[in-house]
Amino acid sequence: MEHGNSSSNLKFKGNWNELKGKVKQKYANLTDNDLMYEEGKEDELLGRLQQKTGKTKQELKNWIDTL
């Protein structure tokens, strides 16, 4: 199922609650509101993470894919 342009976003589905803990370990300044994920709104989540971490969306996607 991982094909097409959205393949980097598929990692969020189902796994996000598990990944959220790892993200919080690395960036302790993130709140639960910063990490709130709704299906189809990956860009909003990445935008909030981008503001708090100073990373680009692509850097964040790449990092999350390695978790």
C-alpha positions in Angstrom: 0.0 0.0 0.0 3.0 2.3 0.2 3.1 3.9 -3.2 2.3 7.3 -4.8 3.0 10.7 -3.4 1.5 10.1 0.0 3.8 7.2 0.9 5.7 9.4 3.4 2.4 10.3 5.1 1.3 6.7 5.5 3.7 6.2 8.4 1.4 8.4 10.5 -1.6 6.1 10.1 -2.0 3.7 13.0 1.5 4.3 14.3 1.2 7.9 15.4 0.4 7.2 19.1 3.5 5.0 19.3 5.7 7.5 17.4 4.4 10.5 19.4 6.3 9.3 22.5 9.6 9.1 20.6 9.0 12.6 19.2 8.4 14.0 22.7 11.6 12.3 23.9 13.6 14.2 21.3 11.7 17.5 21.6 10.5 17.9 25.2 9.1 21.3 24.4 6.3 19.8 22.3 2.8 19.6 23.9 0.0 17.1 23.2 -1.7 19.8 21.2 1.4 20.2 19.1 1.4 16.5 18.4 -2.4 16.2 17.8 -2.9 14.2 14.5 -6.0 13.9 12.5 -6.1 11.7 9.4 -5.6 13.7 6.3 -4.1 16.6 8.2 -0.5 15.6 8.1 0.6 19.0 6.8 -1.0 20.8 9.8 0.9 18.5 12.2 4.1 18.9 10.3 3.6 22.7 10.3 3.3 22.8 14.1 6.4 20.6 14.4 8.2 22.7 12.0 7.5 25.9 14.0 8.6 24.2 17.3 11.7 22.4 16.0 13.0 24.7 13.3 13.3 21.8 10.9 11.9 21.7 7.4 8.8 19.5 6.6 11.0 17.2 4.6 13.5 16.8 7.4 10.7 16.0 9.8 9.1 13.5 7.4 12.5 11.8 6.9 13.1 11.7 10.7 9.7 10.3 11.5 10.2 7.6 8.8 13.3 6.4 10.7 11.4 6.0 14.0 
